[in-house]
């Protein structure tokens, strides 16, 4: 890990040598000039200003409905697996299966996002996600669902997301102007976490009243909203580009990312925090049932609180000046570790809710600041591939952490397993700060 940060001291001339065929490095003066153009005061009015873009209005309205359904399915799936098995290992394995493909395949998804019509690609991926939810609902309603089937369908959804996520995030700049990019990213995060607030709370009630199958069915129906919004969009034509060999373009993307000290450092911090910290979400059913002695409603309440905390973090993101993005990322990682440890040792519901708010807020700030750094500094022809690296680090590392924490929890308990993860996150934040603190204070120092 320390070697990754030490390499951040290379100068611009070294980066030019590295990127002889990968395009303009992301940390050259033009990118810095773009950062300065975006460094304007922000607020609620600046966020609302993003809705002047018709395509973004359509995107927002469709996605927020779909995301509620997605979170309902996520909660119902975890609760179903734990109810059938009472195994933290299988709980972690299910989360692992749903996201591990993102780790291996996101770079291919990013390469595809740089080649194709992103709107048309999202129509395909969202349609396939609808089919996956419908199959899961049918199995549950038929009363024949088995754990291996849940895991297999989760794996299939991960394959879909490995293309869907980088494509969807790369399309943000296709819908808004560059001046509105940071606020659009903040709104995307707020939208995601608004779904996280409503979805789990509804899922908790529906599971108790009607069972998990209803949640899966409603998620399948919710994709109708996002598919409709995508059909109605009219995006500007992107300049045609010549596509080379797929593997060569993927390698170019990695070389481009690794040449930027700020992007590289932020991604490493996200990767560690995701693997050892964010995986606590996969253990939430165990927290609700075994430590807090609750039921599905308690689980839904905890997940809703996660959404509230993340929503607060997304709003705070819109107020962070670009100059302090790296500092904010390091600080968010450290506070995430601290609050994660505190949350893992709570045995009272009210205290767990209070502690999960800053925990989720910190993780959201870490992911949001990193996403902003990446999208601001990346050249358009590399955007999909660089965003895919963020997807690999944030979503792709989480399943490895879920599997690891699930195994540790089966031996030492959930609390100690999550506390261990929190300590690793704090250590990574300390390494990032002392090894690369000049990047956080002064962006130009990265060159």
QUIZISUL-V713139 format. One line per field, one symbol per residue. ss: DSSP state (@ for helix, = for strand, . for the rest). phi: phi as a letter, one per 40 degrees, with the letter a starting at -180 (. if undefined). psi: psi as a letter, one per 30 degrees, with the letter a starting at -180 (. if undefined). A space follows every 10 residues. Layout:
BEGIN
ss = ???
phi = ???
psi = ???
END
This chain:
BEGIN
ss = .@@@@@@@@. .@@@@@@@.. ........@@ @@@@@@@@.. ...@@@@@@@ @@.@@@@@@@ @@@@@@@@@@ @@@@@@@@@@ @@@@@..@@@ @@@@@@@@@@ @@@@@@@@@@ @@@....@@@ @@@@@@@@@@ @@@@@@@@@@ @.....@@@@ @@@@@@@@@@ @@@@@@@@@@ .@@@@..@@@ @@@@@@@@@@ @@@@@@@@@@ @@@@@@@@@. .@@@@@@@@@ @@@@@@@@@@ @@........ .....@@@@@ @@@@@@@@.. @@@@@@@@@@ @@@@@@.@@@ @@@@@@@@@@ @....@@@@@ @@@@@@@@@@ @@@@@@@... .@@@@@@@@@ @@@@@@@@@@ @@@@....@@ @@@@@@@@@@ @@@@@@@@@@ @@@@@@@..@ @@@@@@@@@@ @@@@@@.@@@ @@@@@@@@@@ @@.@@@@@@@ @@@@@@@@@@ @@@@@@@@@@ @.@@@@.
phi = .ccccccccc ccccccccbc bchcccbbdd cccccccccb dbiccccccc cccdccccdc cccccccccc cccdcccccc ccccbfbccc ccccccccbc ccccbccccc ccccbbcccc cccccccccc cccccccccc ccgbcbcccc cccccccccc ccbccccccc cdccbbcccc cccccccdcc cdccccccdc cccdcccccb gcdccccccd cccccccccc cccbcccccc bccccdcccc cdcccccccb dccccccccc ccccccbccc cccddccccc cbfbbccccc cccccdcccc ccccccdcbc cdcbcccccc cccccccccc ccccbcbbdc cccccccccc cccccccccc ccdccccccd cbdccccccc cccccccccc cccccccccc bbhcdccccd cccccccccc cccccacccc cbdcccc
psi = eeeeeefffk leeeeeeehf gfaklfhlee eeeeeeefil klaeeeefff ffjeeeeeee eeeeeeeeee eeeeeeeeee eeeefhkfee eeeeeeeffe feeefeeeee eeffeljeee eeeeeeeeee eeeeeeeeee efggkleeee eeeeeeeeee ffeeeeeeef fefffllefg eeeeeeeeee eefeefeeee eeeeeeeeef lfeeeeeeee effeeeeeee efkjklkkkk kkkakeeeee eeeeeeeffj eeeeeeeeee eeeeefefff efgeeeeeee efhaaeeeee eeeeeeeeee eeeeeeefgk kffgeeeeee eeeeeeeefe eeefgkgkee eeeeffefee eeeeeeeeee eeeefefkle ffeeeeeeee eeeeeffeee eeeeeeeeef efleeeeeee eeeeeeeeee eeeffhffee ejefff.
END
